[in-house]
Amino acid sequence: MKDEEFEVLYTILISPGISVNQLYNKLRGRISKVKLIRLLRELRKPGLIRAMKDPKHKQKILLFLKDDVQDTAREILIKTYTIARNNIVGEIERLTRTYIEIAPKIKNPAMLEFLKKLLLKEIDKLLSSIL
């Protein structure tokens, strides 16, 4: 999984129901709009995201991670944001253990790659919080 693909998925994870334009604005400077549209098509193929028309605005497309991807990612992250500074090692261990338990059950290689990058990003955030 390319970094750009991960950034798109991660942004949708933390902002479910984000519109394509809002996603583009959040990623501006890192990815062009043409490339974003192409990536969104590519990420739909392996079943990572779903797009639906906004019922209030017919031309607006809302983006979500597929339910299984969203649920699994949240299971990995559930305690990360409430962790105390003095338990970073324990939290990294918990994240890693959770990934090791979940990974063998996942058949979709693209989803597995996303979750692996998600784990690495969260570990990086925890380690960066020390500074």
N, CA, C and O atoms as a MOPAC input file, in Angstrom:
PM7 MOZYME 1SCF
protein

 N      0.84200 1    -1.18300 1     0.00000 1
 C      0.00000 1     0.00000 1     0.00000 1
 C      0.88500 1     1.24400 1     0.00000 1
 O      1.80300 1     1.37600 1     0.80900 1
 N      0.58700 1     2.14100 1    -0.92100 1
 C      1.33000 1     3.38600 1    -1.03100 1
 C      0.92600 1     4.33100 1     0.09900 1
 O     -0.17700 1     4.24400 1     0.63900 1
 N      1.84300 1     5.23500 1     0.44200 1
 C      1.56800 1     6.21100 1     1.49900 1
 C      0.33500 1     7.05300 1     1.18300 1
 O     -0.45100 1     7.36400 1     2.07800 1
 N      0.16200 1     7.42100 1    -0.08400 1
 C     -0.99400 1     8.22800 1    -0.47400 1
 C     -2.29500 1     7.46900 1    -0.23400 1
 O     -3.27900 1     8.04700 1     0.22800 1
 N     -2.30200 1     6.17700 1    -0.54600 1
 C     -3.49200 1     5.35700 1    -0.31800 1
 C     -3.79900 1     5.29900 1     1.17300 1
 O     -4.95200 1     5.42200 1     1.58700 1
 N     -2.75800 1     5.11300 1     1.97100 1
 C     -2.96200 1     5.06500 1     3.41500 1
 C     -3.51400 1     6.39100 1     3.92300 1
 O     -4.44400 1     6.40100 1     4.73000 1
 N     -2.95500 1     7.51300 1     3.46200 1
 C     -3.42200 1     8.82500 1     3.91700 1
 C     -4.89800 1     9.03200 1     3.59500 1
 O     -5.64100 1     9.58100 1     4.40800 1
 N     -5.32000 1     8.59500 1     2.41700 1
 C     -6.72800 1     8.70700 1     2.03600 1
 C     -7.58400 1     7.87200 1     2.99100 1
 O     -8.58300 1     8.36100 1     3.51900 1
 N     -7.19500 1     6.62100 1     3.21100 1
 C     -7.96300 1     5.73900 1     4.09500 1
 C     -7.97900 1     6.26600 1     5.52500 1
 O     -9.01700 1     6.24200 1     6.18600 1
 N     -6.83500 1     6.73800 1     6.00200 1
 C     -6.74600 1     7.23800 1     7.37600 1
 C     -7.63300 1     8.46400 1     7.55300 1
 O     -8.30500 1     8.60100 1     8.57500 1
 N     -7.63900 1     9.34500 1     6.57600 1
 C     -8.46900 1    10.54700 1     6.66100 1
 C     -9.95000 1    10.18200 1     6.66700 1
 O    -10.73600 1    10.79000 1     7.39400 1
 N    -10.33300 1     9.20200 1     5.86800 1
 C    -11.72700 1     8.74700 1     5.87700 1
 C    -12.05000 1     8.06700 1     7.20400 1
 O    -13.16100 1     8.21600 1     7.71400 1
 N    -11.10500 1     7.32500 1     7.77000 1
 C    -11.30000 1     6.67200 1     9.07500 1
 C    -11.61500 1     7.69700 1    10.15700 1
 O    -12.54000 1     7.50500 1    10.94600 1
 N    -10.85700 1     8.77400 1    10.19700 1
 C    -11.05500 1     9.75800 1    11.27100 1
 C    -12.15800 1    10.76200 1    10.94900 1
 O    -12.57200 1    11.53300 1    11.81400 1
 N    -12.63600 1    10.75100 1     9.69300 1
 C    -13.71700 1    11.66000 1     9.28300 1
 C    -14.75300 1    10.90800 1     8.45200 1
 O    -14.91800 1    11.20400 1     7.26800 1
 N    -15.45500 1     9.94000 1     9.04700 1
 C    -16.43100 1     9.18500 1     8.25500 1
 C    -17.51600 1    10.09600 1     7.68500 1
 O    -17.99000 1    11.01200 1     8.35700 1
 N    -17.90000 1     9.83200 1     6.44000 1
 C    -18.90800 1    10.65600 1     5.78600 1
 C    -18.33600 1    11.91700 1     5.17100 1
 O    -19.07900 1    12.82800 1     4.80700 1
 N    -17.02900 1    11.97500 1     5.05600 1
 C    -16.36800 1    13.13400 1     4.46000 1
 C    -16.68600 1    13.17400 1     2.96900 1
 O    -16.76400 1    12.13200 1     2.31900 1
 N    -16.86700 1    14.36600 1     2.43500 1
 C    -17.12400 1    14.49200 1     1.00100 1
 C    -15.79600 1    14.44900 1     0.25300 1
 O    -14.73000 1    14.62900 1     0.84300 1
 N    -15.87600 1    14.21400 1    -1.02700 1
 C    -14.66900 1    14.16000 1    -1.84900 1
 C    -13.94000 1    15.50100 1    -1.78900 1
 O    -12.71500 1    15.53200 1    -1.67400 1
 N    -14.67200 1    16.59900 1    -1.86600 1
 C    -14.04200 1    17.91400 1    -1.80600 1
 C    -13.39600 1    18.18000 1    -0.44900 1
 O    -12.30000 1    18.73700 1    -0.38700 1
 N    -14.05500 1    17.79300 1     0.62800 1
 C    -13.46900 1    17.96600 1     1.95800 1
 C    -12.19500 1    17.12100 1     2.09200 1
 O    -11.19900 1    17.57100 1     2.65900 1
 N    -12.24100 1    15.91300 1     1.57100 1
 C    -11.06400 1    15.04100 1     1.60500 1
 C     -9.91900 1    15.68200 1     0.83000 1
 O     -8.77800 1    15.70400 1     1.29300 1
 N    -10.23000 1    16.19500 1    -0.33900 1
 C     -9.20700 1    16.86200 1    -1.14300 1
 C     -8.60800 1    18.04400 1    -0.37300 1
 O     -7.39000 1    18.22500 1    -0.37000 1
 N     -9.44800 1    18.84400 1     0.27600 1
 C     -8.94800 1    19.99500 1     1.03800 1
 C     -8.03500 1    19.56600 1     2.17600 1
 O     -7.03100 1    20.22400 1     2.44700 1
 N     -8.37400 1    18.46700 1     2.84300 1
 C     -7.51800 1    17.98300 1     3.93900 1
 C     -6.18200 1    17.46000 1     3.42400 1
 O     -5.17000 1    17.53800 1     4.12100 1
 N     -6.17900 1    16.93100 1     2.21500 1
 C     -4.95800 1    16.34500 1     1.64900 1
 C     -4.24800 1    17.28600 1     0.67500 1
 O     -3.25600 1    16.90400 1     0.05400 1
 N     -4.74400 1    18.49300 1     0.54300 1
 C     -4.17800 1    19.45700 1    -0.41100 1
 C     -2.68000 1    19.62700 1    -0.16500 1
 O     -2.22500 1    19.73600 1     0.97300 1
 N     -1.94300 1    19.64500 1    -1.24700 1
 C     -0.49100 1    19.78300 1    -1.15100 1
 C      0.20800 1    18.43300 1    -1.11300 1
 O      1.40200 1    18.33900 1    -1.39500 1
 N     -0.52600 1    17.39900 1    -0.76800 1
 C      0.05300 1    16.05600 1    -0.73100 1
 C     -0.42100 1    15.20700 1    -1.90300 1
 O      0.23400 1    14.23700 1    -2.28500 1
 N     -1.57700 1    15.58400 1    -2.47500 1
 C     -2.14800 1    14.78600 1    -3.55100 1
 C     -3.02000 1    15.67500 1    -4.43000 1
 O     -3.75700 1    16.52300 1    -3.92700 1
 N     -2.93400 1    15.47800 1    -5.73100 1
 C     -3.75600 1    16.27200 1    -6.65300 1
 C     -5.17600 1    15.70500 1    -6.68600 1
 O     -5.41000 1    14.55900 1    -6.30400 1
 N     -6.11100 1    16.52500 1    -7.14800 1
 C     -7.50300 1    16.09200 1    -7.19800 1
 C     -7.68400 1    14.93900 1    -8.18900 1
 O     -8.43800 1    14.00400 1    -7.92000 1
 N     -7.00200 1    15.00000 1    -9.32100 1
 C     -7.09000 1    13.93200 1   -10.31900 1
 C     -6.58300 1    12.61100 1    -9.71700 1
 O     -7.20300 1    11.56100 1    -9.88500 1
 N     -5.46100 1    12.68800 1    -9.02600 1
 C     -4.90200 1    11.47900 1    -8.41100 1
 C     -5.80800 1    10.97000 1    -7.29000 1
 O     -5.95000 1     9.76100 1    -7.10900 1
 N     -6.41900 1    11.88100 1    -6.54400 1
 C     -7.33600 1    11.48500 1    -5.47300 1
 C     -8.51500 1    10.70600 1    -6.05300 1
 O     -8.88700 1     9.66100 1    -5.51800 1
 N     -9.09600 1    11.19600 1    -7.12300 1
 C    -10.23500 1    10.50500 1    -7.74400 1
 C     -9.80700 1     9.10900 1    -8.20400 1
 O    -10.54200 1     8.13900 1    -8.02100 1
 N     -8.62300 1     9.01500 1    -8.79800 1
 C     -8.10800 1     7.72000 1    -9.24700 1
 C     -7.89600 1     6.77500 1    -8.05400 1
 O     -8.24800 1     5.59700 1    -8.11400 1
 N     -7.32100 1     7.30700 1    -6.98000 1
 C     -7.09200 1     6.48600 1    -5.78300 1
 C     -8.40100 1     6.00000 1    -5.17800 1
 O     -8.49100 1     4.85500 1    -4.73400 1
 N     -9.40800 1     6.85400 1    -5.15500 1
 C    -10.70100 1     6.45200 1    -4.60100 1
 C    -11.28900 1     5.28900 1    -5.40000 1
 O    -11.84600 1     4.35600 1    -4.82200 1
 N    -11.16600 1     5.34400 1    -6.72200 1
 C    -11.63400 1     4.21900 1    -7.55200 1
 C    -10.86000 1     2.95200 1    -7.22800 1
 O    -11.44200 1     1.87600 1    -7.09700 1
 N     -9.54300 1     3.08500 1    -7.10100 1
 C     -8.69500 1     1.93000 1    -6.81700 1
 C     -8.99400 1     1.33400 1    -5.43600 1
 O     -8.94900 1     0.11600 1    -5.26400 1
 N     -9.29600 1     2.18000 1    -4.46300 1
 C     -9.55700 1     1.69300 1    -3.10300 1
 C    -10.94000 1     1.05700 1    -2.97300 1
 O    -11.19300 1     0.30800 1    -2.03000 1
 N    -11.82100 1     1.35100 1    -3.90500 1
 C    -13.14200 1     0.70400 1    -3.89100 1
 C    -13.04900 1    -0.73500 1    -4.39100 1
 O    -13.80200 1    -1.59700 1    -3.93800 1
 N    -12.13100 1    -1.00000 1    -5.32100 1
 C    -12.00800 1    -2.34000 1    -5.91700 1
 C    -11.77600 1    -3.42900 1    -4.87400 1
 O    -12.47700 1    -4.44100 1    -4.89700 1
 N    -10.80600 1    -3.26100 1    -3.94800 1
 C    -10.60200 1    -4.32600 1    -2.95400 1
 C    -11.57300 1    -4.26300 1    -1.77400 1
 O    -11.43200 1    -5.01700 1    -0.81100 1
 N    -12.54800 1    -3.37500 1    -1.84700 1
 C    -13.56700 1    -3.31400 1    -0.80700 1
 C    -13.15200 1    -2.58400 1     0.45700 1
 O    -13.57100 1    -2.95500 1     1.55400 1
 N    -12.33300 1    -1.55200 1     0.31600 1
 C    -11.91000 1    -0.79500 1     1.49300 1
 C    -12.81000 1     0.39500 1     1.79000 1
 O    -13.02100 1     0.73700 1     2.95400 1
 N    -13.34000 1     1.02600 1     0.75300 1
 C    -14.19800 1     2.18500 1     0.96800 1
 C    -15.50700 1     2.01500 1     0.22000 1
 O    -15.62800 1     1.21700 1    -0.71000 1
 N    -16.47400 1     2.79300 1     0.66000 1
 C    -17.74700 1     2.85600 1    -0.05500 1
 C    -18.10700 1     4.32700 1    -0.21200 1
 O    -17.81200 1     5.15900 1     0.64600 1
 N    -18.74500 1     4.61200 1    -1.31900 1
 C    -19.16900 1     5.97400 1    -1.61200 1
 C    -20.68000 1     5.97000 1    -1.76300 1
 O    -21.26200 1     5.05300 1    -2.34400 1
 N    -21.30000 1     7.00500 1    -1.23400 1
 C    -22.75100 1     7.11000 1    -1.38500 1
 C    -23.11600 1     8.56700 1    -1.62800 1
 O    -22.43500 1     9.48200 1    -1.16400 1
 N    -24.19700 1     8.76100 1    -2.35900 1
 C    -24.66600 1    10.12000 1    -2.62300 1
 C    -25.25500 1    10.70400 1    -1.35300 1
 O    -25.95000 1    10.02100 1    -0.60100 1
 N    -24.97100 1    11.96100 1    -1.13100 1
 C    -25.53000 1    12.68500 1     0.00400 1
 C    -27.02400 1    12.89000 1    -0.26300 1
 O    -27.38600 1    13.47500 1    -1.28400 1
 N    -27.90200 1    12.41800 1     0.63900 1
 C    -29.33500 1    12.57200 1     0.40000 1
 C    -29.78100 1    14.03500 1     0.35700 1
 O    -30.82700 1    14.34200 1    -0.21400 1
 N    -29.00200 1    14.93500 1     0.94900 1
 C    -29.36200 1    16.34600 1     0.97400 1
 C    -28.84900 1    17.10100 1    -0.25200 1
 O    -29.36600 1    18.16200 1    -0.60000 1
 N    -27.83300 1    16.54300 1    -0.89700 1
 C    -27.20500 1    17.22700 1    -2.02400 1
 C    -26.83400 1    16.17100 1    -3.05500 1
 O    -25.85600 1    15.44600 1    -2.87500 1
 N    -27.58700 1    16.08000 1    -4.11000 1
 C    -27.48500 1    14.97800 1    -5.07600 1
 C    -26.12200 1    14.83900 1    -5.73800 1
 O    -25.74200 1    13.72800 1    -6.10800 1
 N    -25.37700 1    15.92000 1    -5.90100 1
 C    -24.08100 1    15.82700 1    -6.56500 1
 C    -22.93900 1    15.51600 1    -5.60400 1
 O    -21.83900 1    15.18500 1    -6.04700 1
 N    -23.17300 1    15.61300 1    -4.32500 1
 C    -22.13500 1    15.40000 1    -3.32600 1
 C    -21.99800 1    13.90800 1    -3.01700 1
 O    -22.99300 1    13.22000 1    -2.79100 1
 N    -20.76900 1    13.42100 1    -3.00700 1
 C    -20.47500 1    12.02800 1    -2.68600 1
 C    -19.84300 1    11.98000 1    -1.29800 1
 O    -18.89500 1    12.71300 1    -1.01500 1
 N    -20.36900 1    11.11700 1    -0.44100 1
 C    -19.83100 1    10.92500 1     0.90400 1
 C    -19.03000 1     9.63300 1     0.93400 1
 O    -19.42800 1     8.62900 1     0.34200 1
 N    -17.91000 1     9.66800 1     1.62200 1
 C    -17.00700 1     8.51900 1     1.66700 1
 C    -16.95500 1     7.91000 1     3.06300 1
 O    -16.91900 1     8.61600 1     4.07100 1
 N    -16.95200 1     6.59300 1     3.09100 1
 C    -16.86500 1     5.83400 1     4.33300 1
 C    -15.92400 1     4.65400 1     4.11500 1
 O    -15.79100 1     4.15600 1     2.99800 1
 N    -15.28300 1     4.21900 1     5.17100 1
 C    -14.61300 1     2.92500 1     5.09300 1
 C    -15.70500 1     1.87100 1     5.14400 1
 O    -16.75300 1     2.09300 1     5.75000 1
 N    -15.47300 1     0.73900 1     4.52200 1
 C    -16.43500 1    -0.35800 1     4.63400 1
 C    -16.54900 1    -0.70300 1     6.11400 1
 O    -15.59800 1    -0.51100 1     6.87200 1
 N    -17.70000 1    -1.20600 1     6.52600 1
 C    -17.96300 1    -1.45400 1     7.94500 1
 C    -16.91700 1    -2.35500 1     8.59100 1
 O    -16.47500 1    -2.07900 1     9.70600 1
 N    -16.51200 1    -3.43500 1     7.90600 1
 C    -15.54000 1    -4.33700 1     8.51200 1
 C    -14.18100 1    -3.66900 1     8.68400 1
 O    -13.49100 1    -3.92000 1     9.67300 1
 N    -13.78800 1    -2.82400 1     7.73600 1
 C    -12.51700 1    -2.10300 1     7.83500 1
 C    -12.59400 1    -1.10300 1     8.98100 1
 O    -11.67800 1    -1.02100 1     9.79900 1
 N    -13.68500 1    -0.34200 1     9.04200 1
 C    -13.88300 1     0.65900 1    10.09600 1
 C    -13.88200 1    -0.00300 1    11.48000 1
 O    -13.20100 1     0.46300 1    12.39400 1
 N    -14.64300 1    -1.08200 1    11.62800 1
 C    -14.73600 1    -1.75900 1    12.92000 1
 C    -13.39800 1    -2.31900 1    13.36600 1
 O    -13.03000 1    -2.20300 1    14.53500 1
 N    -12.67100 1    -2.92200 1    12.44500 1
 C    -11.37900 1    -3.50900 1    12.79200 1
 C    -10.37300 1    -2.43200 1    13.14700 1
 O     -9.62700 1    -2.58000 1    14.11500 1
 N    -10.33900 1    -1.35100 1    12.38400 1
 C     -9.41500 1    -0.25200 1    12.68000 1
 C     -9.72900 1     0.35000 1    14.05000 1
 O     -8.81700 1     0.65200 1    14.82000 1
 N    -11.00000 1     0.52100 1    14.35200 1
 C    -11.37000 1     1.07900 1    15.66300 1
 C    -11.01900 1     0.12600 1    16.79900 1
 O    -10.64400 1     0.56400 1    17.88700 1
 N    -11.14000 1    -1.17600 1    16.54900 1
 C    -10.75900 1    -2.15600 1    17.57000 1
 C     -9.28300 1    -2.00600 1    17.91700 1
 O     -8.89900 1    -2.10900 1    19.08200 1
 N     -8.46700 1    -1.76400 1    16.91000 1
 C     -7.03200 1    -1.57600 1    17.14300 1
 C     -6.77700 1    -0.28400 1    17.90800 1
 O     -5.88900 1    -0.23700 1    18.75900 1
 N     -7.53600 1     0.75600 1    17.61800 1
 C     -7.27300 1     2.08500 1    18.17700 1
 C     -8.02800 1     2.42400 1    19.45100 1
 O     -7.81300 1     3.49200 1    20.02300 1
 N     -8.89400 1     1.55400 1    19.90100 1
 C     -9.87600 1     1.90600 1    20.92600 1
 C     -9.30100 1     2.62400 1    22.14800 1
 O     -9.93600 1     3.54200 1    22.66600 1
 N     -8.14200 1     2.23800 1    22.61100 1
 C     -7.59700 1     2.86800 1    23.82100 1
 C     -6.45000 1     3.81700 1    23.54100 1
 O     -5.96500 1     4.47600 1    24.46000 1
 N     -6.01300 1     3.90300 1    22.32200 1
 C     -4.81400 1     4.68000 1    22.00100 1
 C     -4.92000 1     6.13400 1    22.40700 1
 O     -3.95200 1     6.70500 1    22.90800 1
 N     -6.07500 1     6.74600 1    22.20100 1
 C     -6.19600 1     8.17600 1    22.44700 1
 C     -6.34600 1     8.53400 1    23.92300 1
 O     -6.25900 1     9.70900 1    24.28100 1
 N     -6.56800 1     7.55200 1    24.77800 1
 C     -6.72300 1     7.84500 1    26.20000 1
 C     -5.53500 1     7.35400 1    27.01700 1
 O     -5.59900 1     7.32800 1    28.24600 1
 N     -4.47900 1     6.97500 1    26.36400 1
 C     -3.33400 1     6.38500 1    27.05600 1
 C     -2.54500 1     7.44500 1    27.83800 1
 O     -2.34900 1     8.56700 1    27.37100 1
 N     -2.10800 1     7.06200 1    29.02100 1
 C     -1.27900 1     7.95100 1    29.83200 1
 C      0.16200 1     7.88100 1    29.32500 1
 O      0.60000 1     6.85400 1    28.80700 1
 N      0.88000 1     8.97100 1    29.48100 1
 C      2.26500 1     9.03100 1    29.00400 1
 C      3.14500 1     7.93100 1    29.58700 1
 O      4.02000 1     7.41100 1    28.89500 1
 N      2.93000 1     7.57600 1    30.83100 1
 C      3.81000 1     6.60800 1    31.48400 1
 C      3.50400 1     5.15800 1    31.09000 1
 O      4.15000 1     4.23700 1    31.58800 1
 N      2.55300 1     4.95400 1    30.22700 1
 C      2.22500 1     3.58500 1    29.82500 1
 C      2.34400 1     3.40200 1    28.31200 1
 O      1.62800 1     2.59300 1    27.72100 1
 N      3.23300 1     4.14100 1    27.70100 1
 C      3.39500 1     4.05900 1    26.25300 1
 C      3.85100 1     2.66300 1    25.83200 1
 O      3.35100 1     2.11600 1    24.84800 1
 N      4.77300 1     2.10000 1    26.55400 1
 C      5.26300 1     0.75000 1    26.22000 1
 C      4.12400 1    -0.25600 1    26.28600 1
 O      3.99500 1    -1.10800 1    25.40600 1
 N      3.30100 1    -0.16400 1    27.31600 1
 C      2.15500 1    -1.06600 1    27.44000 1
 C      1.15800 1    -0.88300 1    26.31400 1
 O      0.57500 1    -1.85300 1    25.82800 1
 N      0.95900 1     0.36200 1    25.89700 1
 C      0.02200 1     0.62800 1    24.80700 1
 C      0.54900 1     0.11300 1    23.47700 1
 O     -0.21100 1    -0.43300 1    22.67700 1
 N      1.83100 1     0.28000 1    23.23500 1
 C      2.42900 1    -0.25200 1    22.00500 1
 C      2.31100 1    -1.77100 1    22.00800 1
 O      2.02000 1    -2.37500 1    20.97600 1
 N      2.53100 1    -2.37600 1    23.14100 1
 C      2.38600 1    -3.83700 1    23.24900 1
 C      0.93600 1    -4.24700 1    22.98800 1
 O      0.69200 1    -5.22700 1    22.28400 1
 N     -0.02900 1    -3.51000 1    23.54700 1
 C     -1.43600 1    -3.83200 1    23.34200 1
 C     -1.81800 1    -3.70300 1    21.86600 1
 O     -2.49800 1    -4.56900 1    21.31600 1
 N     -1.37500 1    -2.61400 1    21.23000 1
 C     -1.65700 1    -2.41700 1    19.81100 1
 C     -1.08600 1    -3.57100 1    18.97800 1
 O     -1.75700 1    -4.11100 1    18.09800 1
 N      0.14300 1    -3.92800 1    19.27100 1
 C      0.79800 1    -5.00500 1    18.52300 1
 C      0.08700 1    -6.33300 1    18.75300 1
 O     -0.14000 1    -7.09200 1    17.81000 1
 N     -0.26300 1    -6.61200 1    19.99800 1
 C     -0.97300 1    -7.86200 1    20.31100 1
 C     -2.32500 1    -7.92200 1    19.59200 1
 O     -2.70200 1    -8.95600 1    19.04100 1
 N     -3.03500 1    -6.81300 1    19.60800 1
 C     -4.33600 1    -6.75500 1    18.93900 1
 C     -4.17800 1    -7.02400 1    17.44100 1
 O     -4.95400 1    -7.77600 1    16.85200 1
 N     -3.16900 1    -6.40400 1    16.83700 1
 C     -2.92800 1    -6.62200 1    15.40700 1
 C     -2.59900 1    -8.10100 1    15.13800 1
 O     -3.10400 1    -8.68400 1    14.17900 1
 N     -1.77100 1    -8.69100 1    15.96700 1
 C     -1.38400 1   -10.09200 1    15.78700 1
 C     -2.59300 1   -11.01600 1    15.91800 1
 O     -2.66800 1   -12.03600 1    15.23200 1
 N     -3.53200 1   -10.67400 1    16.78500 1
 C     -4.75500 1   -11.47600 1    16.93500 1
 C     -5.69700 1   -11.30300 1    15.74500 1
 O     -6.33000 1   -12.26300 1    15.30700 1
 N     -5.78900 1   -10.09200 1    15.23000 1
 C     -6.74200 1    -9.78500 1    14.16200 1
 C     -6.21300 1   -10.20200 1    12.79100 1
 O     -6.97200 1   -10.71500 1    11.96900 1
 N     -4.93600 1    -9.99000 1    12.53900 1
 C     -4.35600 1   -10.17700 1    11.20300 1
 C     -4.64500 1   -11.54300 1    10.57100 1
 O     -5.00700 1   -11.58400 1     9.39500 1
 N     -4.50400 1   -12.66000 1    11.28800 1
 C     -4.74600 1   -13.95100 1    10.63200 1
 C     -6.19700 1   -14.14800 1    10.16700 1
 O     -6.45500 1   -14.98700 1     9.30300 1
 N     -7.12200 1   -13.40300 1    10.71600 1
 C     -8.53700 1   -13.54900 1    10.36300 1
 C     -8.91900 1   -12.74500 1     9.12100 1
 O     -9.99600 1   -12.94600 1     8.55900 1
 N     -8.04600 1   -11.84100 1     8.69200 1
 C     -8.35800 1   -10.94500 1     7.58700 1
 C     -7.90200 1   -11.56700 1     6.27500 1
 O     -6.73200 1   -11.90400 1     6.09500 1
 N     -8.85500 1   -11.71000 1     5.36900 1
 C     -8.57200 1   -12.32600 1     4.06600 1
 C     -8.23500 1   -11.29100 1     2.99400 1
 O     -7.59300 1   -11.62200 1     1.99700 1
 N     -8.65800 1   -10.05400 1     3.18800 1
 C     -8.44200 1    -8.99900 1     2.20800 1
 C     -7.03700 1    -8.41200 1     2.39500 1
 O     -6.78800 1    -7.74100 1     3.39600 1
 N     -6.10700 1    -8.65000 1     1.44600 1
 C     -4.73500 1    -8.16300 1     1.61800 1
 C     -4.63000 1    -6.64200 1     1.68300 1
 O     -3.75800 1    -6.11700 1     2.37600 1
 N     -5.49600 1    -5.93200 1     0.97800 1
 C     -5.46000 1    -4.46600 1     1.02700 1
 C     -5.86800 1    -3.96400 1     2.40800 1
 O     -5.28300 1    -3.01400 1     2.92700 1
 N     -6.86200 1    -4.59900 1     2.99300 1
 C     -7.29200 1    -4.22300 1     4.34500 1
 C     -6.18400 1    -4.51000 1     5.34200 1
 O     -5.93300 1    -3.70600 1     6.23900 1
 N     -5.52300 1    -5.63900 1     5.19600 1
 C     -4.41900 1    -6.01100 1     6.08900 1
 C     -3.28300 1    -4.99900 1     5.98900 1
 O     -2.70200 1    -4.60900 1     7.00200 1
 N     -2.97000 1    -4.57800 1     4.77900 1
 C     -1.91200 1    -3.59400 1     4.57200 1
 C     -2.28800 1    -2.25200 1     5.20400 1
 O     -1.43700 1    -1.58900 1     5.79700 1
 N     -3.56300 1    -1.84500 1     5.08000 1
 C     -4.02700 1    -0.61500 1     5.71200 1
 C     -3.89300 1    -0.70200 1     7.22700 1
 O     -3.41500 1     0.23700 1     7.86400 1
 N     -4.30900 1    -1.81400 1     7.79900 1
 C     -4.24100 1    -1.95900 1     9.25200 1
 C     -2.79300 1    -1.96600 1     9.75000 1
 O     -2.50000 1    -1.44000 1    10.82400 1
 N     -1.90000 1    -2.55700 1     8.97500 1
 C     -0.49100 1    -2.56200 1     9.36200 1
 C      0.05500 1    -1.13200 1     9.37700 1
 O      0.75400 1    -0.74900 1    10.31600 1
 N     -0.25800 1    -0.34100 1     8.34800 1
 C      0.20100 1     1.05400 1     8.31300 1
 C     -0.46400 1     1.88300 1     9.41300 1
 O      0.15200 1     2.79100 1     9.97100 1
 N     -1.71200 1     1.57100 1     9.71900 1
 C     -2.41800 1     2.25800 1    10.79700 1
 C     -1.71400 1     1.99400 1    12.13000 1
 O     -1.51100 1     2.91300 1    12.92300 1
 N     -1.35400 1     0.76400 1    12.36600 1
 C     -0.63500 1     0.39400 1    13.58500 1
 C      0.68400 1     1.16200 1    13.67500 1
 O      1.01400 1     1.71100 1    14.72700 1
 N      1.42700 1     1.20000 1    12.58800 1
 C      2.71400 1     1.90500 1    12.58800 1
 C      2.53200 1     3.40400 1    12.83100 1
 O      3.33400 1     4.02000 1    13.53200 1
 N      1.48200 1     3.98800 1    12.25600 1
 C      1.21700 1     5.42000 1    12.47100 1
 C      0.89300 1     5.69200 1    13.93900 1
 O      1.37000 1     6.67300 1    14.50900 1
 N      0.09300 1     4.83700 1    14.54400 1
 C     -0.27200 1     5.03100 1    15.94900 1
 C      0.93500 1     4.83800 1    16.86600 1
 O      1.08000 1     5.56100 1    17.85100 1
 N      1.78900 1     3.88600 1    16.55900 1
 C      3.01100 1     3.69600 1    17.36000 1
 C      3.90600 1     4.92000 1    17.22200 1
 O      4.48800 1     5.38300 1    18.20300 1
 N      4.01500 1     5.44200 1    16.00300 1
 C      4.80100 1     6.64600 1    15.78100 1
 C      4.24300 1     7.82400 1    16.59000 1
 O      5.00800 1     8.58400 1    17.18500 1
 N      2.91100 1     7.97800 1    16.61400 1
 C      2.29300 1     9.06300 1    17.37800 1
 C      2.58400 1     8.90800 1    18.87500 1
 O      2.86700 1     9.88800 1    19.56500 1
 N      2.51100 1     7.66700 1    19.36600 1
 C      2.81200 1     7.43500 1    20.77900 1
 C      4.26600 1     7.77200 1    21.11000 1
 O      4.54600 1     8.42200 1    22.11700 1
 N      5.17100 1     7.33500 1    20.27000 1
 C      6.58500 1     7.60500 1    20.52000 1
 C      6.87800 1     9.10000 1    20.39300 1
 O      7.71300 1     9.62800 1    21.12700 1
 N      6.21700 1     9.77100 1    19.49300 1
 C      6.41200 1    11.21500 1    19.31900 1
 C      5.87600 1    12.00900 1    20.50900 1
 O      6.35000 1    13.11100 1    20.78400 1
 N      4.89900 1    11.45500 1    21.20800 1
 C      4.31500 1    12.17400 1    22.35000 1
 C      5.30100 1    12.26400 1    23.52500 1
 O      5.09100 1    13.05100 1    24.44800 1
 N      6.35100 1    11.47900 1    23.49500 1
 C      7.36200 1    11.51500 1    24.56300 1
 C      8.13000 1    12.82300 1    24.51000 1
 O      8.50300 1    13.37500 1    25.54500 1
 N      8.36300 1    13.31400 1    23.30900 1
 C      9.19700 1    14.51400 1    23.12100 1
 C      8.53900 1    15.77000 1    23.57500 1
 O      9.12800 1    16.84700 1    23.47300 1

